[in-house]
Structure formats: structure tokens, C-alpha cells
Amino acid sequence: MGLMDKIFGGGNTVKPLETSDETFENDVIKSELPVMLDLWSPTCMPCQVLGGMLRELAPEYADKVKIIKLNVSQNMQTAMRFKIRGVPTVLFFKNGRLVDQMVGLAPMEVLRQRLDKLAA
């Protein structure tokens, strides 16, 4: 990746996916791959930091784990379903079941450990 790609974010086509209340079931519950679901809000600064970290991790885990984002400001039904009280919250799904969760911003190494565990 060249310097311009790093600056402007080009060259990397694998990014976290977006889901909504309407597509959540197909995107997450029915996913053949395990899913890391990032529940975020556009007004949350730690959410923005986590989003950047997930963009960096997405290509690394593309064939092992789906990394999906859900804007809770626009998709309250799903947020209420999982009793989300604060963002960022990350939910981990395997075979359509919630298997783990994490609230708050975590270091990159912790995210990698959780993704590796989910992919195993």
C-alpha cells in the first residue's frame, strides 16, 4: 500500500459491513461466518476510534469473521433487543447465538484476541 493509499484510505476494499433493524436477521443471525457486531453512535468519540480499528482489522479477518456495524441512533429496535445501555458495545455471534460481549473501547490486541477466539 502506497503512502497516498494510507492517507486517503484507498487500496483496501475489505471494510466492516453495515446492518440495520431490517437486515439484522440475515446479516448477523443467519450468517454462516461468526459475526463481530459493533454498536455505535455518530456522536460517540470512542465509537469513531473503534471504527478505525475495525477498518484496520476487517481485511485480516475477512474469511474468518464478519465485522458488522450497527448505528444505534438509527436502529433502536436491535439496540433494545440486546439491552444496549452504552456505546461502543461489541457483540460476538456464532451460529446465530450471542456468545460474548464487550462494552467500551478496548486496545487493538484485545480485539484481535476476541476475534481469534470467535474464529476458532
GROMACS elastic network, one bead per residue, 0.5 to 0.9 nm:
[ bonds ]
;  ai    aj funct       b0    kb
    1     4     6  0.82185   500
    1     5     6  0.60571   500
    1     6     6  0.68338   500
    1    10     6  0.84384   500
    1    11     6  0.65794   500
    1    12     6  0.84065   500
    2     5     6  0.52285   500
    2     6     6  0.64136   500
    2     7     6  0.87829   500
    2    10     6  0.89798   500
    2    11     6  0.83584   500
    3     6     6  0.51188   500
    3     7     6  0.62291   500
    3     8     6  0.86204   500
    4     7     6  0.50311   500
    4     8     6  0.59368   500
    4     9     6  0.78526   500
    4    10     6  0.75996   500
    5     8     6  0.52225   500
    5     9     6  0.51179   500
    5    11     6  0.57700   500
    5    12     6  0.81668   500
    6     9     6  0.52204   500
    6    10     6  0.68121   500
    6    11     6  0.82244   500
    7    10     6  0.80218   500
    9    12     6  0.69799   500
   10    13     6  0.76213   500
   12    15     6  0.76274   500
   12    59     6  0.76175   500
   13    59     6  0.80377   500
   14    17     6  0.88495   500
   14    55     6  0.79392   500
   14    58     6  0.61132   500
   14    59     6  0.51662   500
   14    60     6  0.89293   500
   14    62     6  0.71190   500
   15    54     6  0.80158   500
   15    55     6  0.54644   500
   15    56     6  0.81206   500
   15    57     6  0.85743   500
   15    58     6  0.55557   500
   15    59     6  0.69306   500
   15    62     6  0.87108   500
   15    67     6  0.80100   500
   15    68     6  0.88987   500
   16    51     6  0.85086   500
   16    54     6  0.68111   500
   16    55     6  0.60900   500
   16    57     6  0.87924   500
   16    58     6  0.59580   500
   16    59     6  0.88584   500
   16    66     6  0.75292   500
   16    68     6  0.51925   500
   16    69     6  0.65575   500
   17    27     6  0.89918   500
   17    66     6  0.77557   500
   17    67     6  0.63409   500
   17    69     6  0.60703   500
   17    70     6  0.88615   500
   18    27     6  0.88191   500
   18    67     6  0.87861   500
   18    68     6  0.55166   500
   18    70     6  0.61083   500
   18    71     6  0.83113   500
   19    22     6  0.79335   500
   19    23     6  0.58196   500
   19    24     6  0.57452   500
   19    27     6  0.66747   500
   19    28     6  0.83376   500
   19    68     6  0.66551   500
   19    69     6  0.61757   500
   19    70     6  0.54538   500
   19    71     6  0.81379   500
   20    23     6  0.52223   500
   20    24     6  0.55585   500
   20    27     6  0.88501   500
   20    69     6  0.86690   500
   20    70     6  0.61467   500
   20    71     6  0.75888   500
   20    72     6  0.88327   500
   20    74     6  0.79261   500
   20    75     6  0.59464   500
   20    78     6  0.79602   500
   21    24     6  0.53788   500
   21    25     6  0.80717   500
   21    70     6  0.84855   500
   21    74     6  0.85801   500
   21    75     6  0.54375   500
   21    76     6  0.76701   500
   21    77     6  0.62362   500
   21    78     6  0.56983   500
   21    79     6  0.88592   500
   22    25     6  0.75080   500
   22    26     6  0.87597   500
   22    75     6  0.87403   500
   23    26     6  0.56278   500
   23    27     6  0.59384   500
   23    28     6  0.83004   500
   24    27     6  0.50808   500
   24    28     6  0.55513   500
   24    29     6  0.70692   500
   24    30     6  0.88460   500
   24    70     6  0.87454   500
   24    78     6  0.77869   500
   25    28     6  0.56078   500
   25    30     6  0.61789   500
   25    31     6  0.85101   500
   25    96     6  0.88350   500
   26    29     6  0.60535   500
   26    31     6  0.65956   500
   27    30     6  0.63963   500
   27    31     6  0.58252   500
   27    35     6  0.87368   500
   27    68     6  0.82380   500
   28    31     6  0.52032   500
   28    32     6  0.87932   500
   28    33     6  0.88240   500
   28    34     6  0.81983   500
   28    35     6  0.62710   500
   28    36     6  0.87057   500
   28    37     6  0.79488   500
   28    66     6  0.85023   500
   28    68     6  0.80955   500
   28    93     6  0.73811   500
   28    96     6  0.67717   500
   29    32     6  0.87097   500
   29    35     6  0.85315   500
   29    93     6  0.75371   500
   29    94     6  0.83203   500
   29    95     6  0.72214   500
   29    97     6  0.70157   500
   29    98     6  0.89568   500
   30    33     6  0.88305   500
   30    95     6  0.75278   500
   30    96     6  0.59009   500
   31    34     6  0.68688   500
   31    35     6  0.73836   500
   31    66     6  0.82935   500
   31    94     6  0.84562   500
   31    95     6  0.73106   500
   31    96     6  0.69270   500
   32    35     6  0.89075   500
   32    94     6  0.85449   500
   32    95     6  0.70007   500
   32    96     6  0.84768   500
   33    63     6  0.81723   500
   33    64     6  0.65338   500
   33    65     6  0.56108   500
   33    66     6  0.63012   500
   33    93     6  0.89508   500
   33    94     6  0.73391   500
   33    95     6  0.76316   500
   33   119     6  0.83177   500
   34    64     6  0.72898   500
   34    65     6  0.50474   500
   34    66     6  0.62263   500
   34    67     6  0.87809   500
   34    92     6  0.75085   500
   34    93     6  0.56205   500
   34    95     6  0.66369   500
   34    96     6  0.79628   500
   34   118     6  0.65975   500
   34   119     6  0.66453   500
   35    65     6  0.55556   500
   35    67     6  0.59105   500
   35    68     6  0.70120   500
   35    91     6  0.80629   500
   35    92     6  0.57732   500
   35    94     6  0.65179   500
   35    95     6  0.89097   500
   35    96     6  0.85867   500
   35   118     6  0.80841   500
   36    65     6  0.69648   500
   36    66     6  0.61905   500
   36    68     6  0.61597   500
   36    69     6  0.84051   500
   36    90     6  0.67312   500
   36    91     6  0.58992   500
   36    93     6  0.64625   500
   36   115     6  0.75475   500
   36   118     6  0.83106   500
   37    66     6  0.82580   500
   37    67     6  0.61447   500
   37    69     6  0.56608   500
   37    70     6  0.70757   500
   37    89     6  0.82306   500
   37    90     6  0.54551   500
   37    91     6  0.50264   500
   37    92     6  0.62047   500
   37    93     6  0.77896   500
   38    47     6  0.86291   500
   38    50     6  0.84908   500
   38    51     6  0.81060   500
   38    54     6  0.87480   500
   38    67     6  0.75932   500
   38    68     6  0.61389   500
   38    70     6  0.60841   500
   38    71     6  0.83966   500
   38    87     6  0.88195   500
   38    88     6  0.69382   500
   38    89     6  0.61294   500
   38    91     6  0.66497   500
   38    92     6  0.89189   500
   39    47     6  0.83053   500
   39    68     6  0.87271   500
   39    69     6  0.60347   500
   39    71     6  0.60314   500
   39    72     6  0.61224   500
   39    79     6  0.77085   500
   39    84     6  0.83693   500
   39    86     6  0.89230   500
   39    87     6  0.63927   500
   39    88     6  0.57363   500
   39    89     6  0.52329   500
   39    90     6  0.60125   500
   39    91     6  0.78123   500
   40    43     6  0.87495   500
   40    44     6  0.72422   500
   40    46     6  0.89799   500
   40    47     6  0.55563   500
   40    48     6  0.81667   500
   40    50     6  0.89671   500
   40    51     6  0.84861   500
   40    69     6  0.72158   500
   40    70     6  0.62405   500
   40    71     6  0.51140   500
   40    72     6  0.58588   500
   40    73     6  0.79782   500
   40    86     6  0.87227   500
   40    87     6  0.54749   500
   40    88     6  0.50930   500
   40    89     6  0.69861   500
   40    90     6  0.86925   500
   41    44     6  0.54291   500
   41    45     6  0.86429   500
   41    47     6  0.66252   500
   41    48     6  0.83830   500
   41    70     6  0.83760   500
   41    71     6  0.54193   500
   41    72     6  0.58314   500
   41    73     6  0.58826   500
   41    74     6  0.86656   500
   41    87     6  0.68873   500
   41    88     6  0.75849   500
   42    45     6  0.78228   500
   42    47     6  0.74636   500
   42    48     6  0.73977   500
   42    71     6  0.74480   500
   42    72     6  0.89517   500
   42    73     6  0.78235   500
   43    47     6  0.81978   500
   43    48     6  0.85416   500
   44    47     6  0.51937   500
   44    48     6  0.66428   500
   44    87     6  0.72424   500
   44    88     6  0.77066   500
   45    48     6  0.51321   500
   45    49     6  0.65677   500
   45    50     6  0.87868   500
   46    49     6  0.50607   500
   46    50     6  0.61733   500
   46    51     6  0.85100   500
   46    87     6  0.81169   500
   46    88     6  0.68348   500
   46   104     6  0.76215   500
   46   105     6  0.61141   500
   47    50     6  0.50476   500
   47    51     6  0.60064   500
   47    52     6  0.87079   500
   47    87     6  0.68213   500
   47    88     6  0.52275   500
   47    89     6  0.87077   500
   47   104     6  0.84316   500
   47   105     6  0.74791   500
   48    52     6  0.64382   500
   48    53     6  0.88214   500
   48    88     6  0.89869   500
   49    52     6  0.52616   500
   49    53     6  0.64831   500
   49    54     6  0.88220   500
   49   105     6  0.79812   500
   50    53     6  0.50061   500
   50    54     6  0.61705   500
   50    55     6  0.86297   500
   50    88     6  0.77296   500
   50   105     6  0.64397   500
   50   106     6  0.79302   500
   50   108     6  0.88917   500
   51    54     6  0.51082   500
   51    55     6  0.62204   500
   51    56     6  0.87018   500
   51    69     6  0.84051   500
   52    55     6  0.51069   500
   52    56     6  0.64059   500
   52    57     6  0.88057   500
   53    56     6  0.51169   500
   53    57     6  0.63153   500
   53    58     6  0.87091   500
   53   107     6  0.89721   500
   53   108     6  0.68837   500
   53   111     6  0.87649   500
   54    58     6  0.58480   500
   54    67     6  0.73961   500
   54   108     6  0.89104   500
   54   111     6  0.86442   500
   55    58     6  0.53418   500
   55    59     6  0.77360   500
   55    67     6  0.88529   500
   56    59     6  0.69477   500
   56    60     6  0.78082   500
   57    60     6  0.53154   500
   57    61     6  0.65038   500
   57    62     6  0.85571   500
   57    67     6  0.86341   500
   57   108     6  0.87897   500
   57   111     6  0.87540   500
   57   112     6  0.79487   500
   58    61     6  0.54414   500
   58    62     6  0.57479   500
   58    65     6  0.84279   500
   58    66     6  0.78768   500
   58    67     6  0.63840   500
   59    62     6  0.50678   500
   59    63     6  0.84409   500
   60    63     6  0.81636   500
   60    64     6  0.86832   500
   61    64     6  0.51933   500
   61    65     6  0.55572   500
   61    66     6  0.75087   500
   61    67     6  0.82158   500
   61   115     6  0.78941   500
   61   116     6  0.87349   500
   61   119     6  0.85053   500
   62    65     6  0.60545   500
   62    66     6  0.65375   500
   62    67     6  0.80694   500
   63    66     6  0.78624   500
   64   115     6  0.87839   500
   64   116     6  0.88240   500
   64   118     6  0.87354   500
   64   119     6  0.56574   500
   64   120     6  0.87092   500
   65   115     6  0.72750   500
   65   116     6  0.89182   500
   65   118     6  0.75371   500
   65   119     6  0.61156   500
   70    73     6  0.88378   500
   70    74     6  0.83859   500
   70    75     6  0.71583   500
   70    78     6  0.86054   500
   70    79     6  0.87114   500
   71    74     6  0.56806   500
   71    75     6  0.61029   500
   71    76     6  0.84758   500
   72    76     6  0.53982   500
   72    77     6  0.84267   500
   72    78     6  0.76940   500
   72    79     6  0.59651   500
   72    84     6  0.88474   500
   72    87     6  0.85094   500
   73    76     6  0.63083   500
   73    79     6  0.89380   500
   74    77     6  0.89491   500
   75    78     6  0.60822   500
   75    79     6  0.67603   500
   76    80     6  0.59773   500
   76    81     6  0.84379   500
   77    80     6  0.52295   500
   77    81     6  0.61375   500
   77    82     6  0.88951   500
   78    82     6  0.64990   500
   78    83     6  0.85556   500
   78    84     6  0.87067   500
   79    82     6  0.55023   500
   79    83     6  0.60923   500
   79    84     6  0.52327   500
   79    85     6  0.83069   500
   80    84     6  0.61210   500
   80    85     6  0.85791   500
   81    84     6  0.78828   500
   84    87     6  0.76353   500
   84    89     6  0.73057   500
   85    89     6  0.85796   500
   86    89     6  0.66587   500
   86   103     6  0.73931   500
   86   104     6  0.79516   500
   87    90     6  0.84187   500
   87   103     6  0.69375   500
   87   104     6  0.64879   500
   87   105     6  0.87694   500
   88   102     6  0.84854   500
   88   103     6  0.61282   500
   88   104     6  0.51896   500
   88   105     6  0.66215   500
   89   101     6  0.72424   500
   89   102     6  0.57414   500
   89   104     6  0.59883   500
   89   105     6  0.82150   500
   90   100     6  0.84688   500
   90   101     6  0.55534   500
   90   102     6  0.51092   500
   90   103     6  0.63282   500
   90   104     6  0.81279   500
   91    98     6  0.68677   500
   91    99     6  0.78636   500
   91   100     6  0.60925   500
   91   102     6  0.65633   500
   91   103     6  0.87282   500
   92    97     6  0.82656   500
   92    98     6  0.57904   500
   92    99     6  0.57161   500
   92   100     6  0.50450   500
   92   101     6  0.58517   500
   92   102     6  0.84867   500
   92   114     6  0.85405   500
   92   115     6  0.86075   500
   92   118     6  0.72949   500
   93    96     6  0.58534   500
   93    97     6  0.51552   500
   93    99     6  0.55428   500
   93   100     6  0.72174   500
   93   101     6  0.89792   500
   93   118     6  0.79610   500
   94    97     6  0.53447   500
   94    98     6  0.66335   500
   94    99     6  0.65242   500
   94   118     6  0.72298   500
   94   119     6  0.87563   500
   95    98     6  0.85634   500
   98   101     6  0.78767   500
   99   118     6  0.85795   500
  100   114     6  0.87910   500
  100   118     6  0.88230   500
  102   105     6  0.84861   500
  102   106     6  0.83849   500
  103   106     6  0.84186   500
  106   109     6  0.81467   500
  106   110     6  0.61927   500
  106   111     6  0.67042   500
  107   110     6  0.54228   500
  107   111     6  0.65868   500
  107   112     6  0.89073   500
  108   111     6  0.51022   500
  108   112     6  0.62481   500
  108   113     6  0.86969   500
  109   112     6  0.50652   500
  109   113     6  0.62025   500
  109   114     6  0.86876   500
  110   113     6  0.50426   500
  110   114     6  0.62170   500
  110   115     6  0.85797   500
  111   114     6  0.51681   500
  111   115     6  0.61149   500
  111   116     6  0.85395   500
  112   115     6  0.50478   500
  112   116     6  0.59846   500
  112   117     6  0.84962   500
  113   116     6  0.51238   500
  113   117     6  0.61436   500
  113   118     6  0.85703   500
  114   117     6  0.51113   500
  114   118     6  0.61161   500
  114   119     6  0.85933   500
  115   119     6  0.60385   500
  115   120     6  0.85958   500
  116   119     6  0.51010   500
  116   120     6  0.61814   500
  117   120     6  0.52834   500
